[in-house]
Amino acid sequence: MAGGERIDPWSSEQSQDYARIIKQFGLGTVNPSELPNPGMLHRRGIVFAHRDLDVVLGCIQRAEPFGVLTGLMPSGRMHLGHSMVIDQVKWFQEQGADITVTVADLEALATRGTSLKEGRKTALNEYIHNYAALGLDPDSTKVYFQSSRPAVQRLAFTLGKRTNLSEFEAIYGFSGETNLAHVQAPLIQVGDIIHPQLEDFGGLRPIVVPVGIDQDPHLRLTRGIAGKTHWFNVKPRKEGGLTVALSVQEGNQRALGIIGGKVDNSARAILFDQMAGALAPLGFADILANPKYGTLDIPGATLDDRARVRMQMLALERELGGMGLMPPCSTYHRFAVGMTGNKMSSSQPETTIFMDESIEEMEVKVKRSFSGGQPTVEEHRRLGGDCSKDVAFQYLQFFFERDDNALSEIKAEYESGRMLAGEIKQICIDRATEWLHELAERRDMWSDRLDEFLAPDAL
Ligand code: TRP
């Protein structure tokens, strides 16, 4: 593929070249010092990239509403790798977000052959039960199923008008042999990501999607499609400030002051009054209107104002009859290494720890896990362990040791050779034991209260 590699969301093989991914796909990097109360995954560089996270940070700062939408396929058992998304969701929830969680049962049907019935069972027993145990707050969390939310499917269809097979080939590598259910899955995901902005699901507000980096293709698709629906484009202005430019398309001509293929001066003037009115609450001193050319300049605006200007224009677009869709924001986590040193995958149980793993099984897996220690004790004392390869260390870092000081002490001890490979594995086992016990206890607490997490259409 020209310009780099594709990301395949359905492959278990994921590139670990995060620097290249950031560059190729134009992602922002996460700077923990810019976040309020950064979480463990932020502080450790595990949540490493984003799109438009500043939009959400602005909402947090100004105490404005924003939402989180994320999802998981209900296929197989839930394991450690899945907990990272929930960790990110929890952080946003603590910052004031409302939470919508997709059970991607249609996607699991299309791409894994999981029946809807099977998917429902797995979602309830494995996923939702563990979301609860991992600490999501049911008061602001709503879980729904793709298969039972018509609004999502309608959006998939409506927004499907804005893309085509060539784009799907470019983004996903689909070809003539690709099963059509599989082709529909990304459009359903576009519907998932967009629908919390509909009036029935909370209305216009920024939505952030925390996911693994493998899901970025869906965000690129969704952001592109949302952009194509816009009646007003908000762009940096050459001379400084921002420009709002009309985007005339089939279906919005009259609303944008075009009658019979020509600009109607009085209709256009009314529209520009409405635009100025929409921007008034933001308090810009100067607004330069060019009704004839369909542009409006705001010289005093900065790039930081872009999201708020956009929100005002989207609200106006909705009043005028458009969809008014904010492009989604996103954050991305890295993948933890599999316990054998290769990829983590639920189809290879030895590569991960399941949420309901027995302590005995976990212990065996950690003891057998790939080690960054040296072949002999003598060498280890001299050269030290390699934390970048050591599964026990990595799992403490990604999952089990929440205390940064304790973690850096372990790192220093191990890298200096004072701590042996068997010793770091024992620490990992001890922490994992606490972690699994606590999770099991919390699962018990929630066993007969899972309904509290379900949206009405999921009951
Ligand atoms: N595609 C995701 C997965 O493979 C599941 C999913 C469906 C999703 N819709 C979503 C994730 C919306 C984030 C946002 O697990």
Boltz pocket constraint, residues with backbone or C-beta under 6 A from the ligand:
constraints:
  - pocket:
      binder: B
      contacts: [[A, 9], [A, 69], [A, 70], [A, 71], [A, 72], [A, 73], [A, 102], [A, 104], [A, 107], [A, 188], [A, 189], [A, 192], [A, 193], [A, 209], [A, 210], [A, 211], [A, 215]]
      max_distance: 6.0
